[in-house]
Amino acid sequence: MRATVGLTDYLQDKMGEIYSLRLPEEGEEIIKEEVFSVLEAKNGRRDLTAPISGEVTEINYEALEVPEIINEDPFSEGWLIKVELSSAHDFDDLLTEEEYEDFLNEEEEESEE
């Protein structure tokens, strides 16, 4: 099973204009919940943790050369890496878009308290 990994629209918006990023090499293993990338943006530097484990099969060279595409189109042209999953269980643990929106709403409510 393969997955495409990128930023959510929420995170790219929160980070502001992305200036640069570092990605793993093709063939490299990434491990769920460990840092796989670093990005530099208007609002600071951020370590990105892997949502899944597996082998990187492809990286988005265009995003490396023109990182602004991540801000412009994070779900289509601005993807970061493609990964062959080590375990299908990792996929089952991912949030749906609706679950992610609920999570963000809960976080926002907690921060207002």
Backbone bond lengths (Angstrom), bond angles and torsions (degrees), N, CA, C in turn:
res aa  C-N    CA-C-N  psi(-1)  N-CA   C-N-CA  omega(-1)  CA-C   N-CA-C  phi
1 M - - - 1.441 - - 1.528 108.39 -
2 R 1.332 115.69 135.46 1.464 121.36 179.57 1.520 110.31 -112.58
3 A 1.325 114.97 150.21 1.462 121.26 177.55 1.523 109.18 -136.69
4 T 1.324 115.04 149.98 1.459 122.06 174.23 1.518 107.32 -104.24
5 V 1.330 116.09 129.93 1.461 122.01 -176.98 1.522 108.89 -112.14
6 G 1.316 115.84 135.61 1.456 121.31 177.59 1.507 110.03 -157.75
7 L 1.320 115.92 -166.60 1.454 121.24 177.57 1.519 109.89 -93.94
8 T 1.309 115.27 152.17 1.453 119.13 170.86 1.524 108.26 -77.65
9 D 1.307 115.86 159.36 1.456 120.60 176.45 1.526 109.68 -60.85
10 Y 1.327 116.50 -37.93 1.463 121.73 179.22 1.532 111.17 -59.16
11 L 1.332 117.58 -48.05 1.460 120.12 -177.15 1.520 111.85 -68.87
12 Q 1.326 118.24 -42.47 1.463 118.73 -179.76 1.514 109.95 -63.32
13 D 1.342 117.54 -35.02 1.463 121.07 178.45 1.532 110.30 -68.90
14 K 1.316 117.04 -42.50 1.466 122.28 179.97 1.528 111.25 -64.83
15 M 1.330 117.22 -36.97 1.467 121.43 -177.46 1.533 112.03 -76.35
16 G 1.317 117.65 -23.77 1.458 120.36 -175.97 1.518 110.38 79.86
17 E 1.320 115.96 -166.25 1.464 120.27 -177.23 1.525 110.93 -58.42
18 I 1.313 115.60 126.27 1.463 121.76 -179.44 1.523 108.57 -88.40
19 Y 1.340 115.53 125.94 1.463 121.67 -177.15 1.533 112.66 -95.20
20 S 1.334 115.96 -38.82 1.465 118.78 -177.60 1.518 109.71 -159.22
21 L 1.326 115.24 161.29 1.446 120.44 175.62 1.515 109.87 -151.78
22 R 1.298 114.31 158.18 1.465 122.12 175.80 1.520 106.87 -117.50
23 L 1.324 115.93 133.06 1.458 121.06 179.31 1.521 110.14 -122.94
24 P 1.335 117.03 155.40 1.463 119.59 175.46 1.526 110.09 -68.44
25 E 1.308 116.35 165.39 1.462 122.34 178.02 1.529 110.15 -83.64
26 E 1.336 115.74 154.34 1.463 119.94 172.83 1.524 108.20 -59.76
27 G 1.317 116.90 138.21 1.454 122.33 -177.99 1.520 113.34 91.58
28 E 1.317 117.51 -14.40 1.466 122.09 179.45 1.529 109.45 -75.89
29 E 1.319 115.87 147.23 1.463 121.15 176.69 1.528 108.71 -91.70
30 I 1.327 115.78 135.81 1.456 119.81 170.23 1.521 107.43 -111.12
31 I 1.317 116.20 152.54 1.456 121.22 -175.99 1.524 109.57 -122.06
32 K 1.311 115.73 130.27 1.458 122.07 -179.01 1.520 110.63 -50.12
33 E 1.338 115.67 132.98 1.456 125.39 176.90 1.525 113.72 72.19
34 E 1.349 117.63 10.75 1.460 121.28 173.07 1.527 108.90 -111.23
35 V 1.333 116.76 154.43 1.459 121.78 -178.23 1.524 110.10 -65.02
36 F 1.336 116.26 129.54 1.458 120.80 176.90 1.524 112.10 -120.03
37 S 1.338 117.21 -13.32 1.455 121.00 -176.32 1.520 109.78 -155.03
38 V 1.332 114.62 158.40 1.462 121.36 174.12 1.514 106.46 -131.52
39 L 1.339 115.99 135.54 1.457 117.61 175.21 1.516 109.82 -126.86
40 E 1.342 113.77 147.59 1.463 122.26 177.59 1.519 106.46 -111.18
41 A 1.333 115.82 131.68 1.456 120.36 -177.87 1.524 109.92 -144.62
42 K 1.301 113.89 173.92 1.463 121.25 -178.73 1.528 111.40 -51.76
43 N 1.321 116.96 -40.58 1.466 121.12 -176.30 1.523 113.57 -97.72
44 G 1.332 117.43 24.13 1.461 120.60 173.55 1.510 115.05 120.71
45 R 1.315 113.13 -169.60 1.468 122.88 -178.61 1.517 107.27 -106.83
46 R 1.324 116.89 142.58 1.451 120.36 -179.22 1.517 110.08 -139.08
47 D 1.338 115.81 129.94 1.460 121.48 169.63 1.527 106.77 -82.31
48 L 1.322 116.44 133.60 1.462 120.82 177.31 1.520 108.98 -102.81
49 T 1.316 116.39 128.50 1.457 120.22 178.70 1.528 109.61 -97.33
50 A 1.305 115.27 145.74 1.464 121.49 -176.74 1.529 110.37 -73.12
51 P 1.329 116.76 130.88 1.463 120.09 176.63 1.531 112.35 -81.48
52 I 1.340 116.33 -11.04 1.468 122.75 -176.50 1.523 108.50 -146.07
53 S 1.317 116.67 167.52 1.464 122.46 173.37 1.524 108.98 -111.15
54 G 1.333 115.95 146.60 1.451 119.37 176.28 1.513 112.34 159.77
55 E 1.334 114.75 -174.89 1.461 121.99 -179.01 1.524 110.10 -94.48
56 V 1.329 115.87 131.33 1.457 120.98 176.90 1.522 107.97 -71.64
57 T 1.324 116.51 119.66 1.464 121.27 -178.32 1.523 112.15 -100.54
58 E 1.345 115.91 -21.40 1.462 119.79 -178.56 1.529 108.79 -158.16
59 I 1.341 116.30 143.39 1.459 119.80 172.61 1.526 108.66 -120.75
60 N 1.311 115.63 153.75 1.455 121.08 -178.00 1.531 108.48 -88.55
61 Y 1.323 115.71 93.87 1.467 120.57 -179.01 1.521 111.86 -63.95
62 E 1.325 117.05 -31.56 1.461 119.86 178.82 1.535 110.47 -63.56
63 A 1.335 117.03 -39.60 1.470 120.75 177.81 1.531 110.74 -65.13
64 L 1.327 116.98 -33.99 1.470 119.73 176.71 1.526 111.18 -66.58
65 E 1.329 116.05 -41.22 1.458 121.06 -177.22 1.523 112.72 -79.26
66 V 1.329 116.84 -36.45 1.467 122.18 -177.65 1.533 107.59 -131.84
67 P 1.345 117.75 75.52 1.467 119.97 -174.13 1.527 114.86 -61.89
68 E 1.332 117.18 -15.92 1.464 119.87 178.85 1.530 112.03 -61.16
69 I 1.350 117.79 -22.44 1.473 118.47 -179.97 1.521 111.43 -65.07
70 I 1.331 116.67 -21.79 1.465 119.86 176.90 1.530 108.83 -65.91
71 N 1.337 116.89 -41.38 1.467 120.62 177.26 1.528 110.83 -69.09
72 E 1.308 116.35 -40.31 1.462 120.62 -174.43 1.522 112.73 -72.82
73 D 1.327 117.56 -36.94 1.461 120.51 -173.41 1.534 110.31 -152.54
74 P 1.352 118.08 68.71 1.464 119.66 -174.46 1.525 114.76 -63.69
75 F 1.324 118.33 -25.19 1.467 120.21 -175.98 1.515 114.50 -90.92
76 S 1.324 118.07 -15.37 1.459 119.57 -176.79 1.526 110.62 -119.90
77 E 1.321 117.46 -81.15 1.470 121.28 -177.21 1.536 112.77 -74.85
78 G 1.334 117.63 -22.61 1.460 120.93 -172.99 1.514 116.06 -95.14
79 W 1.331 117.88 20.92 1.470 120.20 176.58 1.524 109.43 -62.22
80 L 1.341 117.71 161.82 1.463 121.23 -177.60 1.528 113.02 -105.21
81 I 1.334 116.20 -58.84 1.468 120.17 -177.28 1.523 110.18 -140.95
82 K 1.339 114.75 159.33 1.460 121.81 171.35 1.522 106.62 -115.90
83 V 1.331 114.95 138.38 1.464 121.06 -170.88 1.520 110.68 -132.13
84 E 1.337 115.91 136.13 1.460 122.34 169.26 1.524 105.71 -87.24
85 L 1.338 116.73 112.04 1.458 121.30 -174.38 1.520 112.00 -64.77
86 S 1.327 115.64 140.42 1.461 121.85 174.73 1.514 110.50 -73.59
87 S 1.341 115.66 -33.80 1.460 120.79 -176.80 1.523 109.57 -144.35
88 A 1.313 116.40 135.06 1.467 120.84 177.16 1.521 111.03 -65.58
89 H 1.323 117.26 -19.60 1.468 120.84 179.04 1.531 111.00 -62.54
90 D 1.334 117.16 -33.66 1.466 120.11 177.64 1.529 110.45 -59.15
91 F 1.314 116.46 -40.68 1.455 120.83 179.98 1.521 110.46 -63.23
92 D 1.325 116.03 -41.21 1.468 121.01 -179.20 1.523 111.96 -64.00
93 D 1.337 117.52 -25.96 1.466 122.06 -178.13 1.529 113.39 -81.77
94 L 1.341 117.55 -12.10 1.459 120.54 -178.18 1.526 110.96 -71.54
95 L 1.335 116.07 150.93 1.464 121.27 177.45 1.524 110.08 -83.03
96 T 1.320 115.57 146.26 1.458 119.55 169.80 1.527 107.31 -75.77
97 E 1.314 116.92 169.30 1.467 120.07 178.47 1.535 110.36 -59.20
98 E 1.325 117.40 -41.65 1.464 121.39 179.62 1.534 110.98 -65.06
99 E 1.329 117.49 -42.96 1.469 121.10 178.51 1.527 110.73 -63.30
100 Y 1.333 116.61 -38.03 1.458 120.74 179.09 1.532 110.62 -66.08
101 E 1.327 117.29 -42.83 1.464 120.92 177.62 1.527 110.57 -61.80
102 D 1.336 117.55 -41.24 1.468 121.10 176.59 1.527 110.33 -62.06
103 F 1.325 117.02 -42.63 1.461 121.99 178.29 1.532 110.42 -59.61
104 L 1.330 117.09 -46.27 1.470 120.67 179.57 1.524 111.41 -63.31
105 N 1.325 116.60 -40.58 1.465 120.18 178.33 1.526 111.36 -63.07
106 E 1.332 117.39 -40.87 1.458 121.32 177.64 1.528 110.84 -64.44
107 E 1.336 116.87 -42.38 1.462 121.08 178.51 1.533 110.41 -61.35
108 E 1.322 116.31 -42.31 1.460 121.15 -179.27 1.533 110.33 -64.21
109 E 1.333 116.20 -42.90 1.468 120.21 179.44 1.523 110.49 -63.46
110 E 1.333 117.99 -41.23 1.462 121.37 -179.86 1.529 110.92 -65.82
111 S 1.325 117.66 -37.18 1.461 120.25 -178.26 1.534 111.39 -72.71
112 E 1.343 117.12 -21.46 1.458 120.37 178.48 1.514 112.19 -81.26
113 E 1.341 117.17 -18.20 1.472 121.25 -178.26 1.497 112.33 -76.57
